[in-house]
Amino acid sequence: MGAELVARFGELAGRQGAGRTDIRALDRVAEVVPAAGAGRIDSLFVALDTQAWGRYDDASLAPEMHPIPQPGDEDLLNRAVLETYLKGGAVFAVPSERVPGRTPAAAILRF
């Protein structure tokens, strides 16, 4: 994973504030999954040693997160990885301590 992408994530995340509509960096799984499905992710950083269990409703674009797997759940991080890759984004799977923002997933958006 390039240090320049990590720096870019930090720069974009630092520009965000309340009420801004030009968000270009995400670090919450609940936001990353819909962005991946919409093809908005340019670069995705995901923790190798973490799972984010839940369900994703394609109609409402809202993930339902669970602390432990429930019947019918999937690893939403895997879903984000697949969606990002299939839509031409770059995926960087790294140990959790190397994900920008120290969250299970972080993304730089295309738009």
Phi and psi restraints in degrees (range 20) as a CNS / XPLOR table:
assign (resid 1 and name C) (resid 2 and name N)
       (resid 2 and name CA) (resid 2 and name C) 1.0 -75.7 20.0 2
assign (resid 2 and name N) (resid 2 and name CA)
       (resid 2 and name C) (resid 3 and name N) 1.0 136.7 20.0 2
assign (resid 2 and name C) (resid 3 and name N)
       (resid 3 and name CA) (resid 3 and name C) 1.0 -61.2 20.0 2
assign (resid 3 and name N) (resid 3 and name CA)
       (resid 3 and name C) (resid 4 and name N) 1.0 -29.1 20.0 2
assign (resid 3 and name C) (resid 4 and name N)
       (resid 4 and name CA) (resid 4 and name C) 1.0 -66.3 20.0 2
assign (resid 4 and name N) (resid 4 and name CA)
       (resid 4 and name C) (resid 5 and name N) 1.0 -33.9 20.0 2
assign (resid 4 and name C) (resid 5 and name N)
       (resid 5 and name CA) (resid 5 and name C) 1.0 -71.0 20.0 2
assign (resid 5 and name N) (resid 5 and name CA)
       (resid 5 and name C) (resid 6 and name N) 1.0 -39.2 20.0 2
assign (resid 5 and name C) (resid 6 and name N)
       (resid 6 and name CA) (resid 6 and name C) 1.0 -62.8 20.0 2
assign (resid 6 and name N) (resid 6 and name CA)
       (resid 6 and name C) (resid 7 and name N) 1.0 -43.0 20.0 2
assign (resid 6 and name C) (resid 7 and name N)
       (resid 7 and name CA) (resid 7 and name C) 1.0 -63.8 20.0 2
assign (resid 7 and name N) (resid 7 and name CA)
       (resid 7 and name C) (resid 8 and name N) 1.0 -40.2 20.0 2
assign (resid 7 and name C) (resid 8 and name N)
       (resid 8 and name CA) (resid 8 and name C) 1.0 -62.4 20.0 2
assign (resid 8 and name N) (resid 8 and name CA)
       (resid 8 and name C) (resid 9 and name N) 1.0 -42.6 20.0 2
assign (resid 8 and name C) (resid 9 and name N)
       (resid 9 and name CA) (resid 9 and name C) 1.0 -58.5 20.0 2
assign (resid 9 and name N) (resid 9 and name CA)
       (resid 9 and name C) (resid 10 and name N) 1.0 -48.0 20.0 2
assign (resid 9 and name C) (resid 10 and name N)
       (resid 10 and name CA) (resid 10 and name C) 1.0 -59.5 20.0 2
assign (resid 10 and name N) (resid 10 and name CA)
       (resid 10 and name C) (resid 11 and name N) 1.0 -40.5 20.0 2
assign (resid 10 and name C) (resid 11 and name N)
       (resid 11 and name CA) (resid 11 and name C) 1.0 -64.4 20.0 2
assign (resid 11 and name N) (resid 11 and name CA)
       (resid 11 and name C) (resid 12 and name N) 1.0 -46.9 20.0 2
assign (resid 11 and name C) (resid 12 and name N)
       (resid 12 and name CA) (resid 12 and name C) 1.0 -67.4 20.0 2
assign (resid 12 and name N) (resid 12 and name CA)
       (resid 12 and name C) (resid 13 and name N) 1.0 -41.5 20.0 2
assign (resid 12 and name C) (resid 13 and name N)
       (resid 13 and name CA) (resid 13 and name C) 1.0 -64.8 20.0 2
assign (resid 13 and name N) (resid 13 and name CA)
       (resid 13 and name C) (resid 14 and name N) 1.0 -34.9 20.0 2
assign (resid 13 and name C) (resid 14 and name N)
       (resid 14 and name CA) (resid 14 and name C) 1.0 -69.6 20.0 2
assign (resid 14 and name N) (resid 14 and name CA)
       (resid 14 and name C) (resid 15 and name N) 1.0 -20.1 20.0 2
assign (resid 14 and name C) (resid 15 and name N)
       (resid 15 and name CA) (resid 15 and name C) 1.0 -84.2 20.0 2
assign (resid 15 and name N) (resid 15 and name CA)
       (resid 15 and name C) (resid 16 and name N) 1.0 -12.2 20.0 2
assign (resid 15 and name C) (resid 16 and name N)
       (resid 16 and name CA) (resid 16 and name C) 1.0 -80.5 20.0 2
assign (resid 16 and name N) (resid 16 and name CA)
       (resid 16 and name C) (resid 17 and name N) 1.0 145.9 20.0 2
assign (resid 16 and name C) (resid 17 and name N)
       (resid 17 and name CA) (resid 17 and name C) 1.0 -155.8 20.0 2
assign (resid 17 and name N) (resid 17 and name CA)
       (resid 17 and name C) (resid 18 and name N) 1.0 174.2 20.0 2
assign (resid 17 and name C) (resid 18 and name N)
       (resid 18 and name CA) (resid 18 and name C) 1.0 -58.2 20.0 2
assign (resid 18 and name N) (resid 18 and name CA)
       (resid 18 and name C) (resid 19 and name N) 1.0 133.3 20.0 2
assign (resid 18 and name C) (resid 19 and name N)
       (resid 19 and name CA) (resid 19 and name C) 1.0 82.4 20.0 2
assign (resid 19 and name N) (resid 19 and name CA)
       (resid 19 and name C) (resid 20 and name N) 1.0 -3.4 20.0 2
assign (resid 19 and name C) (resid 20 and name N)
       (resid 20 and name CA) (resid 20 and name C) 1.0 -78.6 20.0 2
assign (resid 20 and name N) (resid 20 and name CA)
       (resid 20 and name C) (resid 21 and name N) 1.0 141.5 20.0 2
assign (resid 20 and name C) (resid 21 and name N)
       (resid 21 and name CA) (resid 21 and name C) 1.0 -108.1 20.0 2
assign (resid 21 and name N) (resid 21 and name CA)
       (resid 21 and name C) (resid 22 and name N) 1.0 -2.3 20.0 2
assign (resid 21 and name C) (resid 22 and name N)
       (resid 22 and name CA) (resid 22 and name C) 1.0 -102.6 20.0 2
assign (resid 22 and name N) (resid 22 and name CA)
       (resid 22 and name C) (resid 23 and name N) 1.0 43.7 20.0 2
assign (resid 22 and name C) (resid 23 and name N)
       (resid 23 and name CA) (resid 23 and name C) 1.0 -67.0 20.0 2
assign (resid 23 and name N) (resid 23 and name CA)
       (resid 23 and name C) (resid 24 and name N) 1.0 130.3 20.0 2
assign (resid 23 and name C) (resid 24 and name N)
       (resid 24 and name CA) (resid 24 and name C) 1.0 -125.9 20.0 2
assign (resid 24 and name N) (resid 24 and name CA)
       (resid 24 and name C) (resid 25 and name N) 1.0 2.3 20.0 2
assign (resid 24 and name C) (resid 25 and name N)
       (resid 25 and name CA) (resid 25 and name C) 1.0 -140.0 20.0 2
assign (resid 25 and name N) (resid 25 and name CA)
       (resid 25 and name C) (resid 26 and name N) 1.0 136.9 20.0 2
assign (resid 25 and name C) (resid 26 and name N)
       (resid 26 and name CA) (resid 26 and name C) 1.0 -127.7 20.0 2
assign (resid 26 and name N) (resid 26 and name CA)
       (resid 26 and name C) (resid 27 and name N) 1.0 146.3 20.0 2
assign (resid 26 and name C) (resid 27 and name N)
       (resid 27 and name CA) (resid 27 and name C) 1.0 -140.7 20.0 2
assign (resid 27 and name N) (resid 27 and name CA)
       (resid 27 and name C) (resid 28 and name N) 1.0 24.7 20.0 2
assign (resid 27 and name C) (resid 28 and name N)
       (resid 28 and name CA) (resid 28 and name C) 1.0 -120.9 20.0 2
assign (resid 28 and name N) (resid 28 and name CA)
       (resid 28 and name C) (resid 29 and name N) 1.0 130.5 20.0 2
assign (resid 28 and name C) (resid 29 and name N)
       (resid 29 and name CA) (resid 29 and name C) 1.0 -55.2 20.0 2
assign (resid 29 and name N) (resid 29 and name CA)
       (resid 29 and name C) (resid 30 and name N) 1.0 -40.0 20.0 2
assign (resid 29 and name C) (resid 30 and name N)
       (resid 30 and name CA) (resid 30 and name C) 1.0 -62.4 20.0 2
assign (resid 30 and name N) (resid 30 and name CA)
       (resid 30 and name C) (resid 31 and name N) 1.0 -21.9 20.0 2
assign (resid 30 and name C) (resid 31 and name N)
       (resid 31 and name CA) (resid 31 and name C) 1.0 -96.7 20.0 2
assign (resid 31 and name N) (resid 31 and name CA)
       (resid 31 and name C) (resid 32 and name N) 1.0 -34.1 20.0 2
assign (resid 31 and name C) (resid 32 and name N)
       (resid 32 and name CA) (resid 32 and name C) 1.0 -67.5 20.0 2
assign (resid 32 and name N) (resid 32 and name CA)
       (resid 32 and name C) (resid 33 and name N) 1.0 -42.0 20.0 2
assign (resid 32 and name C) (resid 33 and name N)
       (resid 33 and name CA) (resid 33 and name C) 1.0 -61.0 20.0 2
assign (resid 33 and name N) (resid 33 and name CA)
       (resid 33 and name C) (resid 34 and name N) 1.0 -50.7 20.0 2
assign (resid 33 and name C) (resid 34 and name N)
       (resid 34 and name CA) (resid 34 and name C) 1.0 -63.3 20.0 2
assign (resid 34 and name N) (resid 34 and name CA)
       (resid 34 and name C) (resid 35 and name N) 1.0 -36.1 20.0 2
assign (resid 34 and name C) (resid 35 and name N)
       (resid 35 and name CA) (resid 35 and name C) 1.0 -63.9 20.0 2
assign (resid 35 and name N) (resid 35 and name CA)
       (resid 35 and name C) (resid 36 and name N) 1.0 -38.6 20.0 2
assign (resid 35 and name C) (resid 36 and name N)
       (resid 36 and name CA) (resid 36 and name C) 1.0 -64.7 20.0 2
assign (resid 36 and name N) (resid 36 and name CA)
       (resid 36 and name C) (resid 37 and name N) 1.0 -43.9 20.0 2
assign (resid 36 and name C) (resid 37 and name N)
       (resid 37 and name CA) (resid 37 and name C) 1.0 -62.6 20.0 2
assign (resid 37 and name N) (resid 37 and name CA)
       (resid 37 and name C) (resid 38 and name N) 1.0 -31.2 20.0 2
assign (resid 37 and name C) (resid 38 and name N)
       (resid 38 and name CA) (resid 38 and name C) 1.0 -85.9 20.0 2
assign (resid 38 and name N) (resid 38 and name CA)
       (resid 38 and name C) (resid 39 and name N) 1.0 -1.1 20.0 2
assign (resid 38 and name C) (resid 39 and name N)
       (resid 39 and name CA) (resid 39 and name C) 1.0 74.4 20.0 2
assign (resid 39 and name N) (resid 39 and name CA)
       (resid 39 and name C) (resid 40 and name N) 1.0 22.0 20.0 2
assign (resid 39 and name C) (resid 40 and name N)
       (resid 40 and name CA) (resid 40 and name C) 1.0 -86.7 20.0 2
assign (resid 40 and name N) (resid 40 and name CA)
       (resid 40 and name C) (resid 41 and name N) 1.0 -12.0 20.0 2
assign (resid 40 and name C) (resid 41 and name N)
       (resid 41 and name CA) (resid 41 and name C) 1.0 -87.7 20.0 2
assign (resid 41 and name N) (resid 41 and name CA)
       (resid 41 and name C) (resid 42 and name N) 1.0 125.0 20.0 2
assign (resid 41 and name C) (resid 42 and name N)
       (resid 42 and name CA) (resid 42 and name C) 1.0 -86.0 20.0 2
assign (resid 42 and name N) (resid 42 and name CA)
       (resid 42 and name C) (resid 43 and name N) 1.0 -48.7 20.0 2
assign (resid 42 and name C) (resid 43 and name N)
       (resid 43 and name CA) (resid 43 and name C) 1.0 -136.5 20.0 2
assign (resid 43 and name N) (resid 43 and name CA)
       (resid 43 and name C) (resid 44 and name N) 1.0 128.3 20.0 2
assign (resid 43 and name C) (resid 44 and name N)
       (resid 44 and name CA) (resid 44 and name C) 1.0 -117.6 20.0 2
assign (resid 44 and name N) (resid 44 and name CA)
       (resid 44 and name C) (resid 45 and name N) 1.0 129.6 20.0 2
assign (resid 44 and name C) (resid 45 and name N)
       (resid 45 and name CA) (resid 45 and name C) 1.0 -108.6 20.0 2
assign (resid 45 and name N) (resid 45 and name CA)
       (resid 45 and name C) (resid 46 and name N) 1.0 126.0 20.0 2
assign (resid 45 and name C) (resid 46 and name N)
       (resid 46 and name CA) (resid 46 and name C) 1.0 -135.4 20.0 2
assign (resid 46 and name N) (resid 46 and name CA)
       (resid 46 and name C) (resid 47 and name N) 1.0 141.7 20.0 2
assign (resid 46 and name C) (resid 47 and name N)
       (resid 47 and name CA) (resid 47 and name C) 1.0 -76.7 20.0 2
assign (resid 47 and name N) (resid 47 and name CA)
       (resid 47 and name C) (resid 48 and name N) 1.0 127.6 20.0 2
assign (resid 47 and name C) (resid 48 and name N)
       (resid 48 and name CA) (resid 48 and name C) 1.0 -68.7 20.0 2
assign (resid 48 and name N) (resid 48 and name CA)
       (resid 48 and name C) (resid 49 and name N) 1.0 -31.5 20.0 2
assign (resid 48 and name C) (resid 49 and name N)
       (resid 49 and name CA) (resid 49 and name C) 1.0 -103.6 20.0 2
assign (resid 49 and name N) (resid 49 and name CA)
       (resid 49 and name C) (resid 50 and name N) 1.0 27.4 20.0 2
assign (resid 49 and name C) (resid 50 and name N)
       (resid 50 and name CA) (resid 50 and name C) 1.0 -140.6 20.0 2
assign (resid 50 and name N) (resid 50 and name CA)
       (resid 50 and name C) (resid 51 and name N) 1.0 146.9 20.0 2
assign (resid 50 and name C) (resid 51 and name N)
       (resid 51 and name CA) (resid 51 and name C) 1.0 -121.4 20.0 2
assign (resid 51 and name N) (resid 51 and name CA)
       (resid 51 and name C) (resid 52 and name N) 1.0 152.1 20.0 2
assign (resid 51 and name C) (resid 52 and name N)
       (resid 52 and name CA) (resid 52 and name C) 1.0 -127.7 20.0 2
assign (resid 52 and name N) (resid 52 and name CA)
       (resid 52 and name C) (resid 53 and name N) 1.0 94.7 20.0 2
assign (resid 52 and name C) (resid 53 and name N)
       (resid 53 and name CA) (resid 53 and name C) 1.0 -79.6 20.0 2
assign (resid 53 and name N) (resid 53 and name CA)
       (resid 53 and name C) (resid 54 and name N) 1.0 142.0 20.0 2
assign (resid 53 and name C) (resid 54 and name N)
       (resid 54 and name CA) (resid 54 and name C) 1.0 166.6 20.0 2
assign (resid 54 and name N) (resid 54 and name CA)
       (resid 54 and name C) (resid 55 and name N) 1.0 -165.8 20.0 2
assign (resid 54 and name C) (resid 55 and name N)
       (resid 55 and name CA) (resid 55 and name C) 1.0 -129.0 20.0 2
assign (resid 55 and name N) (resid 55 and name CA)
       (resid 55 and name C) (resid 56 and name N) 1.0 151.1 20.0 2
assign (resid 55 and name C) (resid 56 and name N)
       (resid 56 and name CA) (resid 56 and name C) 1.0 -124.1 20.0 2
assign (resid 56 and name N) (resid 56 and name CA)
       (resid 56 and name C) (resid 57 and name N) 1.0 126.0 20.0 2
assign (resid 56 and name C) (resid 57 and name N)
       (resid 57 and name CA) (resid 57 and name C) 1.0 -97.8 20.0 2
assign (resid 57 and name N) (resid 57 and name CA)
       (resid 57 and name C) (resid 58 and name N) 1.0 109.7 20.0 2
assign (resid 57 and name C) (resid 58 and name N)
       (resid 58 and name CA) (resid 58 and name C) 1.0 -62.1 20.0 2
assign (resid 58 and name N) (resid 58 and name CA)
       (resid 58 and name C) (resid 59 and name N) 1.0 -28.8 20.0 2
assign (resid 58 and name C) (resid 59 and name N)
       (resid 59 and name CA) (resid 59 and name C) 1.0 -72.4 20.0 2
assign (resid 59 and name N) (resid 59 and name CA)
       (resid 59 and name C) (resid 60 and name N) 1.0 -45.8 20.0 2
assign (resid 59 and name C) (resid 60 and name N)
       (resid 60 and name CA) (resid 60 and name C) 1.0 -91.9 20.0 2
assign (resid 60 and name N) (resid 60 and name CA)
       (resid 60 and name C) (resid 61 and name N) 1.0 -11.6 20.0 2
assign (resid 60 and name C) (resid 61 and name N)
       (resid 61 and name CA) (resid 61 and name C) 1.0 59.8 20.0 2
assign (resid 61 and name N) (resid 61 and name CA)
       (resid 61 and name C) (resid 62 and name N) 1.0 30.5 20.0 2
assign (resid 61 and name C) (resid 62 and name N)
       (resid 62 and name CA) (resid 62 and name C) 1.0 -120.5 20.0 2
assign (resid 62 and name N) (resid 62 and name CA)
       (resid 62 and name C) (resid 63 and name N) 1.0 118.0 20.0 2
assign (resid 62 and name C) (resid 63 and name N)
       (resid 63 and name CA) (resid 63 and name C) 1.0 -78.2 20.0 2
assign (resid 63 and name N) (resid 63 and name CA)
       (resid 63 and name C) (resid 64 and name N) 1.0 145.4 20.0 2
assign (resid 63 and name C) (resid 64 and name N)
       (resid 64 and name CA) (resid 64 and name C) 1.0 -109.9 20.0 2
assign (resid 64 and name N) (resid 64 and name CA)
       (resid 64 and name C) (resid 65 and name N) 1.0 114.2 20.0 2
assign (resid 64 and name C) (resid 65 and name N)
       (resid 65 and name CA) (resid 65 and name C) 1.0 -95.9 20.0 2
assign (resid 65 and name N) (resid 65 and name CA)
       (resid 65 and name C) (resid 66 and name N) 1.0 145.1 20.0 2
assign (resid 65 and name C) (resid 66 and name N)
       (resid 66 and name CA) (resid 66 and name C) 1.0 -133.4 20.0 2
assign (resid 66 and name N) (resid 66 and name CA)
       (resid 66 and name C) (resid 67 and name N) 1.0 141.0 20.0 2
assign (resid 66 and name C) (resid 67 and name N)
       (resid 67 and name CA) (resid 67 and name C) 1.0 -69.2 20.0 2
assign (resid 67 and name N) (resid 67 and name CA)
       (resid 67 and name C) (resid 68 and name N) 1.0 -29.1 20.0 2
assign (resid 67 and name C) (resid 68 and name N)
       (resid 68 and name CA) (resid 68 and name C) 1.0 -130.5 20.0 2
assign (resid 68 and name N) (resid 68 and name CA)
       (resid 68 and name C) (resid 69 and name N) 1.0 154.0 20.0 2
assign (resid 68 and name C) (resid 69 and name N)
       (resid 69 and name CA) (resid 69 and name C) 1.0 -62.9 20.0 2
assign (resid 69 and name N) (resid 69 and name CA)
       (resid 69 and name C) (resid 70 and name N) 1.0 136.9 20.0 2
assign (resid 69 and name C) (resid 70 and name N)
       (resid 70 and name CA) (resid 70 and name C) 1.0 -110.4 20.0 2
assign (resid 70 and name N) (resid 70 and name CA)
       (resid 70 and name C) (resid 71 and name N) 1.0 160.8 20.0 2
assign (resid 70 and name C) (resid 71 and name N)
       (resid 71 and name CA) (resid 71 and name C) 1.0 -54.8 20.0 2
assign (resid 71 and name N) (resid 71 and name CA)
       (resid 71 and name C) (resid 72 and name N) 1.0 131.6 20.0 2
assign (resid 71 and name C) (resid 72 and name N)
       (resid 72 and name CA) (resid 72 and name C) 1.0 87.9 20.0 2
assign (resid 72 and name N) (resid 72 and name CA)
       (resid 72 and name C) (resid 73 and name N) 1.0 -3.9 20.0 2
assign (resid 72 and name C) (resid 73 and name N)
       (resid 73 and name CA) (resid 73 and name C) 1.0 -74.7 20.0 2
assign (resid 73 and name N) (resid 73 and name CA)
       (resid 73 and name C) (resid 74 and name N) 1.0 161.0 20.0 2
assign (resid 73 and name C) (resid 74 and name N)
       (resid 74 and name CA) (resid 74 and name C) 1.0 -135.0 20.0 2
assign (resid 74 and name N) (resid 74 and name CA)
       (resid 74 and name C) (resid 75 and name N) 1.0 163.5 20.0 2
assign (resid 74 and name C) (resid 75 and name N)
       (resid 75 and name CA) (resid 75 and name C) 1.0 -78.9 20.0 2
assign (resid 75 and name N) (resid 75 and name CA)
       (resid 75 and name C) (resid 76 and name N) 1.0 109.6 20.0 2
assign (resid 75 and name C) (resid 76 and name N)
       (resid 76 and name CA) (resid 76 and name C) 1.0 -67.1 20.0 2
assign (resid 76 and name N) (resid 76 and name CA)
       (resid 76 and name C) (resid 77 and name N) 1.0 -22.6 20.0 2
assign (resid 76 and name C) (resid 77 and name N)
       (resid 77 and name CA) (resid 77 and name C) 1.0 -66.8 20.0 2
assign (resid 77 and name N) (resid 77 and name CA)
       (resid 77 and name C) (resid 78 and name N) 1.0 -42.6 20.0 2
assign (resid 77 and name C) (resid 78 and name N)
       (resid 78 and name CA) (resid 78 and name C) 1.0 -60.9 20.0 2
assign (resid 78 and name N) (resid 78 and name CA)
       (resid 78 and name C) (resid 79 and name N) 1.0 -41.4 20.0 2
assign (resid 78 and name C) (resid 79 and name N)
       (resid 79 and name CA) (resid 79 and name C) 1.0 -60.3 20.0 2
assign (resid 79 and name N) (resid 79 and name CA)
       (resid 79 and name C) (resid 80 and name N) 1.0 -44.9 20.0 2
assign (resid 79 and name C) (resid 80 and name N)
       (resid 80 and name CA) (resid 80 and name C) 1.0 -62.5 20.0 2
assign (resid 80 and name N) (resid 80 and name CA)
       (resid 80 and name C) (resid 81 and name N) 1.0 -40.1 20.0 2
assign (resid 80 and name C) (resid 81 and name N)
       (resid 81 and name CA) (resid 81 and name C) 1.0 -61.2 20.0 2
assign (resid 81 and name N) (resid 81 and name CA)
       (resid 81 and name C) (resid 82 and name N) 1.0 -51.0 20.0 2
assign (resid 81 and name C) (resid 82 and name N)
       (resid 82 and name CA) (resid 82 and name C) 1.0 -61.4 20.0 2
assign (resid 82 and name N) (resid 82 and name CA)
       (resid 82 and name C) (resid 83 and name N) 1.0 -46.5 20.0 2
assign (resid 82 and name C) (resid 83 and name N)
       (resid 83 and name CA) (resid 83 and name C) 1.0 -62.1 20.0 2
assign (resid 83 and name N) (resid 83 and name CA)
       (resid 83 and name C) (resid 84 and name N) 1.0 -43.2 20.0 2
assign (resid 83 and name C) (resid 84 and name N)
       (resid 84 and name CA) (resid 84 and name C) 1.0 -63.2 20.0 2
assign (resid 84 and name N) (resid 84 and name CA)
       (resid 84 and name C) (resid 85 and name N) 1.0 -47.9 20.0 2
assign (resid 84 and name C) (resid 85 and name N)
       (resid 85 and name CA) (resid 85 and name C) 1.0 -62.4 20.0 2
assign (resid 85 and name N) (resid 85 and name CA)
       (resid 85 and name C) (resid 86 and name N) 1.0 -46.6 20.0 2
assign (resid 85 and name C) (resid 86 and name N)
       (resid 86 and name CA) (resid 86 and name C) 1.0 -65.4 20.0 2
assign (resid 86 and name N) (resid 86 and name CA)
       (resid 86 and name C) (resid 87 and name N) 1.0 -22.9 20.0 2
assign (resid 86 and name C) (resid 87 and name N)
       (resid 87 and name CA) (resid 87 and name C) 1.0 -102.1 20.0 2
assign (resid 87 and name N) (resid 87 and name CA)
       (resid 87 and name C) (resid 88 and name N) 1.0 16.4 20.0 2
assign (resid 87 and name C) (resid 88 and name N)
       (resid 88 and name CA) (resid 88 and name C) 1.0 87.1 20.0 2
assign (resid 88 and name N) (resid 88 and name CA)
       (resid 88 and name C) (resid 89 and name N) 1.0 10.8 20.0 2
assign (resid 88 and name C) (resid 89 and name N)
       (resid 89 and name CA) (resid 89 and name C) 1.0 -86.2 20.0 2
assign (resid 89 and name N) (resid 89 and name CA)
       (resid 89 and name C) (resid 90 and name N) 1.0 162.7 20.0 2
assign (resid 89 and name C) (resid 90 and name N)
       (resid 90 and name CA) (resid 90 and name C) 1.0 -91.8 20.0 2
assign (resid 90 and name N) (resid 90 and name CA)
       (resid 90 and name C) (resid 91 and name N) 1.0 140.5 20.0 2
assign (resid 90 and name C) (resid 91 and name N)
       (resid 91 and name CA) (resid 91 and name C) 1.0 -121.9 20.0 2
assign (resid 91 and name N) (resid 91 and name CA)
       (resid 91 and name C) (resid 92 and name N) 1.0 131.1 20.0 2
assign (resid 91 and name C) (resid 92 and name N)
       (resid 92 and name CA) (resid 92 and name C) 1.0 -122.5 20.0 2
assign (resid 92 and name N) (resid 92 and name CA)
       (resid 92 and name C) (resid 93 and name N) 1.0 106.8 20.0 2
assign (resid 92 and name C) (resid 93 and name N)
       (resid 93 and name CA) (resid 93 and name C) 1.0 -94.3 20.0 2
assign (resid 93 and name N) (resid 93 and name CA)
       (resid 93 and name C) (resid 94 and name N) 1.0 118.5 20.0 2
assign (resid 93 and name C) (resid 94 and name N)
       (resid 94 and name CA) (resid 94 and name C) 1.0 -138.7 20.0 2
assign (resid 94 and name N) (resid 94 and name CA)
       (resid 94 and name C) (resid 95 and name N) 1.0 164.1 20.0 2
assign (resid 94 and name C) (resid 95 and name N)
       (resid 95 and name CA) (resid 95 and name C) 1.0 -58.0 20.0 2
assign (resid 95 and name N) (resid 95 and name CA)
       (resid 95 and name C) (resid 96 and name N) 1.0 149.2 20.0 2
assign (resid 95 and name C) (resid 96 and name N)
       (resid 96 and name CA) (resid 96 and name C) 1.0 -54.4 20.0 2
assign (resid 96 and name N) (resid 96 and name CA)
       (resid 96 and name C) (resid 97 and name N) 1.0 -33.3 20.0 2
assign (resid 96 and name C) (resid 97 and name N)
       (resid 97 and name CA) (resid 97 and name C) 1.0 -70.5 20.0 2
assign (resid 97 and name N) (resid 97 and name CA)
       (resid 97 and name C) (resid 98 and name N) 1.0 -11.1 20.0 2
assign (resid 97 and name C) (resid 98 and name N)
       (resid 98 and name CA) (resid 98 and name C) 1.0 -102.2 20.0 2
assign (resid 98 and name N) (resid 98 and name CA)
       (resid 98 and name C) (resid 99 and name N) 1.0 -1.1 20.0 2
assign (resid 98 and name C) (resid 99 and name N)
       (resid 99 and name CA) (resid 99 and name C) 1.0 -77.0 20.0 2
assign (resid 99 and name N) (resid 99 and name CA)
       (resid 99 and name C) (resid 100 and name N) 1.0 127.8 20.0 2
assign (resid 99 and name C) (resid 100 and name N)
       (resid 100 and name CA) (resid 100 and name C) 1.0 -55.6 20.0 2
assign (resid 100 and name N) (resid 100 and name CA)
       (resid 100 and name C) (resid 101 and name N) 1.0 138.0 20.0 2
assign (resid 100 and name C) (resid 101 and name N)
       (resid 101 and name CA) (resid 101 and name C) 1.0 82.8 20.0 2
assign (resid 101 and name N) (resid 101 and name CA)
       (resid 101 and name C) (resid 102 and name N) 1.0 -3.9 20.0 2
assign (resid 101 and name C) (resid 102 and name N)
       (resid 102 and name CA) (resid 102 and name C) 1.0 54.8 20.0 2
assign (resid 102 and name N) (resid 102 and name CA)
       (resid 102 and name C) (resid 103 and name N) 1.0 40.0 20.0 2
assign (resid 102 and name C) (resid 103 and name N)
       (resid 103 and name CA) (resid 103 and name C) 1.0 -116.8 20.0 2
assign (resid 103 and name N) (resid 103 and name CA)
       (resid 103 and name C) (resid 104 and name N) 1.0 169.8 20.0 2
assign (resid 103 and name C) (resid 104 and name N)
       (resid 104 and name CA) (resid 104 and name C) 1.0 -63.8 20.0 2
assign (resid 104 and name N) (resid 104 and name CA)
       (resid 104 and name C) (resid 105 and name N) 1.0 -25.6 20.0 2
assign (resid 104 and name C) (resid 105 and name N)
       (resid 105 and name CA) (resid 105 and name C) 1.0 -150.8 20.0 2
assign (resid 105 and name N) (resid 105 and name CA)
       (resid 105 and name C) (resid 106 and name N) 1.0 145.2 20.0 2
assign (resid 105 and name C) (resid 106 and name N)
       (resid 106 and name CA) (resid 106 and name C) 1.0 -144.0 20.0 2
assign (resid 106 and name N) (resid 106 and name CA)
       (resid 106 and name C) (resid 107 and name N) 1.0 145.5 20.0 2
assign (resid 106 and name C) (resid 107 and name N)
       (resid 107 and name CA) (resid 107 and name C) 1.0 -140.0 20.0 2
assign (resid 107 and name N) (resid 107 and name CA)
       (resid 107 and name C) (resid 108 and name N) 1.0 144.9 20.0 2
assign (resid 107 and name C) (resid 108 and name N)
       (resid 108 and name CA) (resid 108 and name C) 1.0 -102.0 20.0 2
assign (resid 108 and name N) (resid 108 and name CA)
       (resid 108 and name C) (resid 109 and name N) 1.0 126.6 20.0 2
assign (resid 108 and name C) (resid 109 and name N)
       (resid 109 and name CA) (resid 109 and name C) 1.0 -90.0 20.0 2
assign (resid 109 and name N) (resid 109 and name CA)
       (resid 109 and name C) (resid 110 and name N) 1.0 150.7 20.0 2
assign (resid 109 and name C) (resid 110 and name N)
       (resid 110 and name CA) (resid 110 and name C) 1.0 -75.6 20.0 2
assign (resid 110 and name N) (resid 110 and name CA)
       (resid 110 and name C) (resid 111 and name N) 1.0 -42.5 20.0 2
